[in-house]
Amino acid sequence: MSEAKQFTPDDITFCIKTIHRPWSCHRLVESLRTHYFDPKIVVVDDGRPELRFSVKYPETARHCRVIDLERHDVGVGVGRNTAIDAAETEFIILLDDDHVITPDLHLDRVCKRFQQHDIDILGVRQGDGGRPMLFAPLMNGQRIWMFRGEHRRIGPLAWCDMSSNAFLARRDTIAKLRWDPEIKTYEHWEFFYRASHIKKLKVAVAEDCMVVHAHVGAKPYGDLRCRPKFRKLGLRKQGFHSMRYPGGGIVHA
């Protein structure tokens, strides 16, 4: 690649979709503000009014652009699309609301690799998770297999089909790709399947860069998260009758 101008956190918007985990979102925003000077942050919240981040943590929320959606439970797809659309920088970093930023993110390293290599989506590890993953069809293309693997590697940088939900990309790339608005949860694989197998975007993982995944399983959140009908919806939309997970487990649509 030809030399490109260096970009910094000023060129990045951190995009967060949250619901019913205000303390977790507060923790993430504070971690961003600890490590970066006046970061650009967009938070989209589709929770019930009494559980909103902006209501529970107004002092933290004033450092973000918070979009409180009128309709409760629009889902991950609509929420993330709204956050991406609201970003005004060339680059975005997507984060889940239960991530925490530490020096181990090595943002300068992530940015440099994104510029130096042919990559559209550059993910980082999230604790023990977020390793490079691949998709392959099984059973005459009726089953999709998700498994640990990579297409190629340069040191700790591995090209693959799916990264974690903590990734750097150009805003315009993700604004065109988008999340399916009908898939409210279990959206992760379907988003990356379209990215890598249909749109042919180049996905990679920087295995030596990571965020902390400090899961918060509050009941008001968990009840909305665990709805496998949306996983079935994604499978049917992509023409599969089942999925095989890395551990060998199989789910059917």
N, C-alpha and C positions, 0 to 999 in steps of 0.2 A: 504494500500500500504506500501511497505517497504520504509525505509528512503532513499531518493535520495540526491545526492549532491545538495547544493544550487546553483542556477544559477542567474546570474546578467545581466544587460544590455549588458555586453561584450559577452554574449552567444546568443544575439538576433540581427537579422537584421530587420530593419524597411523597409518594401517593399511598394513602392508607384508607382502606375500607373497614369500618368497625360497626359492631352491633352488640349491645348488652355486655360489653367489657370495658367500661369507662376507665377503671383503674389501670388496666393493661395498656390501653391507648395512651393514657397519661404517662405511664412508665416509658413507653417507646418514644414519645415526643420529647420527654426530658432527656432521654439518652442521646437523641439526635442533637439537642441543644447543648449538651455537655461536650460533644466531640466536634461540632461544626458551628461556626459563627453565623448566627441569624439564618438558619437553613430555611429554604422554601418548602413548606409542608402543606399538603392538601389532605384533609380528613373528611370522608363522606360517611355519615351516620344515618342508618335507617332504623334505629331502635325506637322503642317506646319513649315518649318525652321524658319520663322520670328517670330513665336509665341512660340518657345521652351523655356523651363525653363533655359537651359544652355546658351542660347543666351541672354535672358533678365536679368538673375541674375548669371553671371559667378562666382562672388565671393562666393555666397552661394553654387552654384553647385560644386565647387571644394572640398567641404566637403562631397560629396556623390560620389558613383559610378553611373554615369549617362549613361544610354544606350539610345541613340537617334536612333530610328529605321528608316531605310531608307524608308520604305513604310508608307505613311500617312494613319491614320485611320485603323489600324489593329484591333482595338476593345479592349474592356476590357479583354476578355479572353486571347488573345495572349499576351497582355501587362503584365497582372499579372503572367501568366505562365513564361514569360521571367524573371520577377523580382525574382520569387521563384527559378528558375533555377540558377540565378546568386548569390543567397545567399550562404554563406559558413559556416554559424553557424548552430548549432543544432536546434535552434528555430527561428521562424519569427513572426513578428507582421505585419499584413496587415493593411494599412491605406488608406483612400481616400484622394485625394489631397486637399480637402476642410475641413479636420479635423485640429484641433489645440490641442496641448498637454498642459495640465495644471497640477498642483499637484493633481487634482481630478482623474487622471488616477490611482494613487496608484499602480504603476507598481510592487512594492515589494509584495503587497497583491495579485495581479493577478498571479504572478509567484508562490507564496506559495500555492495558491489554486490549481493551475494546477498540482503541484507536489503531493499534499495531496489527490487528488480525481481522480477518473477514468474519465478523460476528454480528448478528442482529439482536440476539438476546443473550446476555452474559449473566448467568446465575452464580450465586455463592452458596456455600454450605450453610445449613442451619443445624448447628450442633452435630449429632451423629447422622442426621439426615441430609437430604439435598445432594446426594451423589449423582453422577451422570447416569441417566436412564435411557433405554431404547424401547421402541415399539416394534412388534413383529406380528404379522397375521398368522393365525393357526386355523385348522379345520376348514380348509378351502376359503380362507378369508372371512369366516364368520365369527371367529374369536380373536380379540386383540390381546396380545401378550405384552405386559409391561415388565421389563427386567433390567437388572444392573448391567451396564455396558457402555461402550463409547465407539464412535466411528474412527477417531484418531486422537493423538495426544501430542502436545508439546510441553514437556515438563509437567507442571501441575494444572495445565489448561487442557480440558478434555471436551471434544465436540461430541454432541449427543442429540437425543430427541426431546428430552425433558429435563429441566432444572427445578430448583426449588421455587417457592413463591417470593423469593428475595432476588430480584434481578435488575440489571441496568439495561436500558434500551433507548433508542430514539423515540420521542413521544409520537411522532407521526407514524412510525412503524406499528406501534401498539394501537394507536387510534384507528388505523385501517383494519388491523386484525380483529380486535375487540373480543370481549367475552360474550358468549351467547346469553342474551337477557333472560331466556326462559329457564336456564339452568341455575337455580338459586344456590346450590351447594354441590359438592362432588364435581366441581367444575375444572379442577386442576388438569387432569389427564386430557380432557376434551380440548381445552385451550391449547395445550402443547401438541396434541395430535394434529390439530389444524395447522398450527404454526410450522411444524417440522415436516409433516407428510403431505399436506395439501398446499400450503403457501410456500413450502420449500425454504423457509427462513433458516438461517444458520444459528443453532443454539449451542452454547458451550457452558461449562462450569469451571470456575476458578477454585480448585479444591483446597488451596491454601488461604482462602479468604472466607470469612463466615460471620453470620449473625447468631446471637443466642436465640433459641426457640424456647421461651419460658411459658409453656402452655397454661392457660387459665380456662378451666372447664366449668365455669359458672352455669347453673341450671338454666337460667333464661337464655343463655347462649347455646348450650348443649342441645336443648330441645329443638332449636332451629337448625343446628348443624347436621344432626343425624336423621336425614330424610333420604333414604336410598332410592326413592322414586325418581330423584333428579339424576342419580347415576344411571338408572335405567333409561331415562330420557336421552342422556348423552350417547349411550351405546346405540340406541335405536336410530338417532339422528345420523350417526356415522356408519350405519349399516351392519352393526355387530349384534350377535345374540348373547354374547358373554365376554367376560374379561378374566384373564389369568394374572394374578398379582405375583410380585417377585418371590414371595414365600411359597407359591404353589396353589394358594387359595383361588377358587373360581366363583365368580358371581354371574348371575344370569339376568338378562333383560326380559 
